[in-house]
């Protein structure tokens, strides 16, 4: 009887171990054998379905649509009304097209894009919901050299980092709000003026280009509260002066371009935070404000001052008497009479100033 009981217990133990082993094997198999599921591979739509647009395959499921040859918004809408296997595209290109004047809501169907380039054309208007399909995907919007008078709203794009509006006809700087925008290019738009809060809705902005926009003034505080702004270009405007707290840059290396304006007066504290280079050549400066320029030179910034009509009075004594700071000038500024700063006699300034 005792032997039968021992044998029964042994059989029960063996059965339990076999069951446990099967469970462990099942768990191991399910967790270690890789899934055979693979990402589907899509090809470009058939050429006849999207003509006159062209599709280019850039990589696995990475497609670019070039619709430069569409003859109207209706034709563009017909192309994108096609039911594509994959409607998430890397890029849309419409270049050199003078037929498309308005991008309407629905013209791009339900397709989405990471990058949109509509350049060198006759685009006058982009309707508010024309790019709605790319709300969660669009990273770069290039509208270079068109006839736009207003800018499309960008606040709904959750990944947008760059906008190029260079060479359009925008006369009023729009109210911009974006938590992600880093690069903004407004070169050659006839803005004339900027609201003092123009950039307050762009906390991530790093690069701003406002060259040749006919700007006549920069209000106090316009560029003073953007903690990441490190590159500001205002080349070729009509600026005559800068008030207190007009420009404040940030970052380990920051650049300011103010050349080819009409600057004659700079308030103390008008510019701060420049650590890389500041270009002020080609202006109307007659005096060198120590409170403005000394901090830049002491921070080892490259300062460009050539082609200004400096009077070279006692206002530059602080610079001429400090050879280290004088050597820090990046170019060769001269007095109105043609004498270079480096040729001025320090003894004269020590005696007279």
Secondary structure, DSSP 8 states (H G I E B T S, - for coil): -HHHHHHHHHHHHHHHHHHHHHHHHHHHHHHHS-------------HHHHTTSEEEEEETTEEEEE-TT--SHHHHHHHHTS--S--EEEEEEEES-SS--EE-TTTTTT-EEEEEEEESS---EE-TTTTGGGTTT--EEE--SS--SS----TT-SS--EEE-TTS---S------SS--EEE-TT-------TTTTTT-TT--EEE-TTS------TTTBSS-TT--EEE-TT----EE-TTSEE--SSS-EEE--SS---EE-TTSEE---SEEE--SS---S--HHHHHHHHHTT-EEE--S--B--SGGGHHHHT-HHHHHTBSS--BBTTS-BGGGS-HHHHHHH-
